[in-house]
Amino acid sequence: MDWLDSMNSAMDYIELHITDTIEYEQLAKIVCCSVYHFQRMFSFISGVALSEYIRRRRLTLAANELQNKNTKIIDIALKYGYESPEAFSRAFKSMHGVAPTSARNMGTMLKAYPRMTFYLSIKGGIEMNYRIEQKEAFEVFGVVGTIQADSQEKAFMEVPKFCIECDENGSVDRMNALLGRSPDTMLHAALFDYTENSFKYMICQYVMENVVIPEEYERLSVPALTWAIFPADHCDIPSIWRRIYTEWFPTSDFVQEEGPQFEMYYGNAHNSRGEVWIPVKKK
């Protein structure tokens, strides 16, 4: 089964179990990857978190039942995973803009979120450079922020805000001064501790033996891993992230390994280049 078939089979599984507990482990098994990799890839490709997609599908089907059947609201609430009519009503109104009782009225405007289907889209064959490297364990230090974002597109907006904060409060300047470098020297970034709604973003640099790290900075130990490394011309990191998950992973022999990811920046603010590092393993 190729990637396209397996992703559509995963969507079939969701629809078949939409009123049950959907096992993420089973979805990942269908696509032959880890839960961690499946959730990350799904978010990049679809633009929404997996849990949000399931929530929207359930509320779409619940609205259909309210319009076309005389089933009690409490029974519909329980059927689609809500423990009380109140919880169901809040979720329903958040998506549809009206209460469940209003959905029964003729002419009420509701929202439908259709079943997702994956298909092959042929675009201009733009080459994508990458290399696979094995690296020994290393350690970085830096300043950490929690990025609240349930999709990668939101993360692309929130990360720059955190970076601006670090520039304004002097964290970046102090790190460069500690390392004996000019203030405009580029630092790296580690992305780790992912959940469906957040992750940690560390503006960082390698720990050096002769440098004492002040307590204001956190440390991150990175084990020995195999890395897929993608150069980003002109530091266009968001475009590379999108292409990795929508083009490279679906057609490669690798899946993502659990562990931190890196946005590596080199040079200075006036002359910089970037790379994205992702830990991987063979399928």
C-alpha positions as CSV (number, residue, x, y, z in Angstrom):
1,M,0.0,0.0,0.0
2,D,1.5,3.3,-1.0
3,W,1.3,6.6,1.0
4,L,-1.7,7.9,-0.8
5,D,-3.7,4.7,-0.3
6,S,-2.7,4.4,3.4
7,M,-3.7,8.0,4.2
8,N,-7.1,7.5,2.7
9,S,-7.4,4.2,4.6
10,A,-6.7,6.2,7.8
11,M,-9.5,8.6,6.8
12,D,-11.8,5.5,6.3
13,Y,-10.9,4.3,9.8
14,I,-11.9,7.7,11.3
15,E,-15.3,7.6,9.5
16,L,-15.9,4.0,10.5
17,H,-15.2,4.8,14.2
18,I,-16.4,8.4,14.3
19,T,-18.8,7.6,17.2
20,D,-16.2,5.5,19.0
21,T,-12.9,6.2,20.6
22,I,-10.5,6.7,17.7
23,E,-7.2,5.0,18.4
24,Y,-4.3,7.2,17.1
25,E,-2.1,4.1,17.4
26,Q,-4.3,2.4,14.8
27,L,-4.2,5.3,12.5
28,A,-0.4,5.4,12.7
29,K,-0.2,1.7,12.1
30,I,-2.3,2.0,8.9
31,V,0.2,4.6,7.6
32,C,3.2,2.6,8.9
33,C,4.6,5.3,11.1
34,S,4.6,6.5,14.7
35,V,1.7,8.4,16.2
36,Y,4.1,11.4,16.6
37,H,4.9,11.4,12.9
38,F,1.3,10.9,11.8
39,Q,0.0,13.8,13.8
40,R,2.8,16.1,12.6
41,M,2.3,15.1,9.0
42,F,-1.5,15.4,9.2
43,S,-1.3,18.9,10.6
44,F,1.0,20.1,7.9
45,I,-1.0,18.6,5.0
46,S,-4.5,19.4,6.2
47,G,-3.8,22.7,8.1
48,V,-5.6,21.5,11.2
49,A,-4.8,19.3,14.1
50,L,-6.0,15.7,14.0
51,S,-8.2,16.1,17.0
52,E,-9.8,19.2,15.5
53,Y,-10.5,17.4,12.3
54,I,-12.3,14.6,14.2
55,R,-14.2,17.2,16.3
56,R,-15.4,19.0,13.2
57,R,-16.5,15.8,11.5
58,R,-18.5,14.7,14.6
59,L,-20.2,18.1,14.8
60,T,-21.0,18.0,11.1
61,L,-22.7,14.6,11.5
62,A,-24.5,15.7,14.7
63,A,-26.0,18.7,12.8
64,N,-27.2,16.3,10.1
65,E,-29.0,14.2,12.7
66,L,-30.5,17.2,14.3
67,Q,-32.0,18.4,11.0
68,N,-33.2,15.0,9.7
69,K,-34.1,12.9,12.8
70,N,-36.1,13.3,16.0
71,T,-33.3,11.9,18.2
72,K,-33.0,13.6,21.5
73,I,-30.2,16.1,21.9
74,I,-28.8,14.2,24.9
75,D,-28.6,11.0,22.8
76,I,-26.8,12.8,20.0
77,A,-24.4,14.4,22.5
78,L,-23.5,11.0,24.0
79,K,-23.2,9.4,20.5
80,Y,-20.6,11.9,19.4
81,G,-18.5,11.7,22.6
82,Y,-19.9,14.5,24.8
83,E,-20.6,13.7,28.4
84,S,-23.4,16.2,28.8
85,P,-25.8,18.3,26.7
86,E,-24.1,21.4,28.0
87,A,-20.7,20.4,26.7
88,F,-22.2,19.4,23.4
89,S,-24.1,22.7,23.2
90,R,-20.9,24.7,23.7
91,A,-19.0,22.8,21.1
92,F,-21.9,22.9,18.7
93,K,-22.4,26.6,19.0
94,S,-18.6,27.2,18.7
95,M,-18.6,25.5,15.2
96,H,-22.1,26.3,13.9
97,G,-22.8,29.6,15.5
98,V,-26.2,28.4,16.8
99,A,-27.5,26.2,19.6
100,P,-28.4,22.5,18.8
101,T,-32.1,23.3,19.4
102,S,-32.0,26.0,16.7
103,A,-30.5,23.5,14.2
104,R,-33.9,21.8,14.0
105,N,-35.5,24.9,12.5
106,M,-35.9,25.2,8.8
107,G,-33.6,27.7,7.2
108,T,-31.0,27.7,10.0
109,M,-27.5,28.2,8.6
110,L,-25.1,25.4,9.6
111,K,-21.5,24.5,8.6
112,A,-20.5,21.2,7.0
113,Y,-16.9,19.9,7.3
114,P,-16.6,17.1,4.7
115,R,-14.6,14.0,5.0
116,M,-11.0,14.6,4.0
117,T,-9.6,12.7,1.0
118,F,-6.0,12.7,-0.2
119,Y,-5.1,12.8,-3.8
120,L,-2.1,13.2,-6.0
121,S,-1.6,16.8,-7.3
122,I,1.0,17.1,-10.1
123,K,2.8,20.4,-9.8
124,G,6.0,21.9,-11.4
125,G,8.8,19.5,-10.7
126,I,10.9,21.7,-8.4
127,E,13.9,19.9,-7.1
128,M,14.4,19.6,-3.3
129,N,17.9,19.3,-1.9
130,Y,18.6,17.2,1.2
131,R,21.2,15.0,2.8
132,I,21.1,12.2,5.4
133,E,23.7,12.5,8.2
134,Q,24.4,10.5,11.4
135,K,25.5,12.7,14.3
136,E,26.8,12.0,17.8
137,A,24.9,13.3,20.8
138,F,25.3,17.0,21.6
139,E,23.9,19.6,23.9
140,V,22.5,23.1,23.3
141,F,21.5,25.9,25.6
142,G,19.2,28.9,25.2
143,V,16.0,30.6,26.0
144,V,12.7,28.6,25.7
145,G,9.2,29.7,24.9
146,T,6.0,27.7,24.6
147,I,4.3,28.2,21.2
148,Q,0.5,27.8,21.4
149,A,-0.6,26.6,18.0
150,D,-2.9,23.8,16.8
151,S,-1.6,24.0,13.3
152,Q,1.7,24.7,11.6
153,E,0.4,27.8,9.9
154,K,-0.4,29.3,13.3
155,A,3.1,28.4,14.5
156,F,4.6,30.3,11.6
157,M,2.9,33.4,13.0
158,E,3.6,32.8,16.7
159,V,7.3,31.9,16.4
160,P,8.4,35.3,15.0
161,K,6.5,37.0,17.9
162,F,8.6,35.0,20.4
163,C,11.8,35.8,18.5
164,I,11.0,39.5,18.7
165,E,10.4,39.3,22.4
166,C,13.9,37.7,22.8
167,D,15.5,40.4,20.8
168,E,13.7,43.1,22.8
169,N,14.6,41.7,26.2
170,G,18.2,41.2,25.4
171,S,18.3,37.4,25.5
172,V,19.9,37.1,22.1
173,D,22.5,39.8,22.7
174,R,23.5,38.2,26.0
175,M,23.9,34.8,24.4
176,N,26.1,36.2,21.6
177,A,28.1,38.2,24.2
178,L,28.6,35.0,26.3
179,L,29.9,33.2,23.2
180,G,32.2,36.1,22.3
181,R,30.4,36.9,19.1
182,S,28.9,40.0,17.5
183,P,25.3,40.9,18.4
184,D,23.9,40.3,14.9
185,T,25.3,36.7,14.7
186,M,22.6,34.2,13.9
187,L,21.6,31.6,16.5
188,H,19.9,28.2,16.0
189,A,16.4,27.1,17.2
190,A,15.3,23.8,18.6
191,L,11.7,22.6,18.4
192,F,10.6,19.9,20.9
193,D,8.0,18.6,23.4
194,Y,5.2,18.6,20.8
195,T,1.6,18.2,21.7
196,E,-1.4,18.7,19.4
197,N,-1.7,22.3,20.5
198,S,1.8,23.5,21.4
199,F,5.5,22.9,21.3
200,K,8.6,24.4,22.9
201,Y,10.9,26.7,20.8
202,M,14.4,27.3,22.0
203,I,16.6,29.9,20.6
204,C,19.9,28.1,21.2
205,Q,23.5,27.4,20.5
206,Y,25.9,24.5,21.1
207,V,27.2,24.2,24.7
208,M,31.0,24.8,24.6
209,E,33.4,23.3,27.2
210,N,35.0,26.5,28.2
211,V,31.7,28.5,28.6
212,V,29.8,28.7,31.9
213,I,26.1,28.7,31.1
214,P,24.1,31.2,33.3
215,E,21.0,29.9,35.1
216,E,18.7,32.0,33.0
217,Y,19.3,29.6,30.1
218,E,17.9,26.1,29.8
219,R,19.8,23.1,28.4
220,L,18.7,20.5,25.9
221,S,20.5,17.2,25.5
222,V,20.1,15.7,22.0
223,P,20.9,11.9,21.6
224,A,22.8,10.4,18.7
225,L,20.4,10.4,15.8
226,T,20.2,10.1,12.0
227,W,19.1,13.5,10.5
228,A,17.5,14.5,7.2
229,I,18.9,18.0,6.6
230,F,17.3,20.4,4.2
231,P,19.0,23.7,3.1
232,A,16.7,26.7,3.1
233,D,17.8,29.4,0.6
234,H,17.5,32.9,2.0
235,C,16.3,31.4,5.3
236,D,12.9,30.7,3.8
237,I,12.2,28.2,6.6
238,P,8.4,28.0,6.4
239,S,8.5,27.0,2.7
240,I,10.9,24.2,3.5
241,W,8.8,22.9,6.4
242,R,5.8,22.7,4.1
243,R,7.6,20.9,1.3
244,I,9.2,18.4,3.8
245,Y,5.8,17.2,5.0
246,T,3.8,17.5,1.8
247,E,6.4,16.4,-0.8
248,W,9.5,14.7,0.8
249,F,8.1,12.4,3.5
250,P,5.2,11.1,1.4
251,T,7.7,9.9,-1.3
252,S,10.7,9.0,0.8
253,D,11.8,5.8,2.5
254,F,12.0,7.6,5.8
255,V,9.7,8.5,8.7
256,Q,10.2,11.0,11.4
257,E,11.9,9.8,14.6
258,E,10.9,11.2,17.9
259,G,13.2,13.9,19.1
260,P,13.9,17.6,18.7
261,Q,14.0,19.3,15.4
262,F,16.2,22.2,14.5
263,E,16.1,25.3,12.4
264,M,19.8,26.1,11.9
265,Y,20.8,29.6,11.0
266,Y,24.3,30.6,9.9
267,G,26.0,33.9,9.3
268,N,24.6,37.3,10.4
269,A,21.4,39.3,10.0
270,H,22.7,40.8,6.7
271,N,24.1,37.6,5.2
272,S,22.4,34.4,6.4
273,R,21.5,30.9,5.3
274,G,19.4,28.2,7.0
275,E,18.8,24.5,7.3
276,V,16.0,22.3,8.8
277,W,17.1,19.2,10.7
278,I,14.6,16.4,11.3
279,P,15.5,13.1,13.0
280,V,14.5,10.2,10.8
281,K,14.6,6.5,10.5
282,K,14.1,4.0,7.7
283,K,10.5,2.7,7.2
